[in-house]
Amino acid sequence: PVHAVLDQFHLGRIQIPDSVAEQQLESRVQNERNGMEAFLQQAQVERDQTGVEVNKINLETSRVLQTARAEASLLMARATATALKTTTNALNNGTKMLFDAVAIVGQEQRIAFSYMRTLLDRQDLDLGVSYL
């Protein structure tokens, strides 16, 4: 071996053998295929994650709607019960005031009045009451 120091070195034409060029080309094509497969796999992961997020949102929406409906139903039931209690108390107080005002003291008279009032409150009965 002879050692030499070159301050400039020029190469002219280099002939790459076909087998080497083919290997390099196949290597680059395989790299591109690998990149494409990685992209496709990442896209599938993103789609799956999006599906999970959509499912979470749908479940949360369903839960919130069910809770709101249940709370609304409970509120309506409580309001109905309170209204019925208020109406019943007012009816009882009004009846007591009526009994006191017209001096109905006997149990039979009170029962007869309550029975007539019950009959008058029925929607399916056409009843008229007059006083003599």
Contacts in CASP RR format, 6 or more apart in sequence:
PFRMAT RR
TARGET T0000
AUTHOR 0000-0000-0000
METHOD contacts of the structure
MODEL  1
PVHAVLDQFHLGRIQIPDSVAEQQLESRVQNERNGMEAFLQQAQVERDQT
GVEVNKINLETSRVLQTARAEASLLMARATATALKTTTNALNNGTKMLFD
AVAIVGQEQRIAFSYMRTLLDRQDLDLGVSYL
95 113 0 8 1.000
95 114 0 8 1.000
95 117 0 8 1.000
98 104 0 8 1.000
99 105 0 8 1.000
99 110 0 8 1.000
99 113 0 8 1.000
104 110 0 8 1.000
104 113 0 8 1.000
116 129 0 8 1.000
119 125 0 8 1.000
119 127 0 8 1.000
120 127 0 8 1.000
120 128 0 8 1.000
120 129 0 8 1.000
END
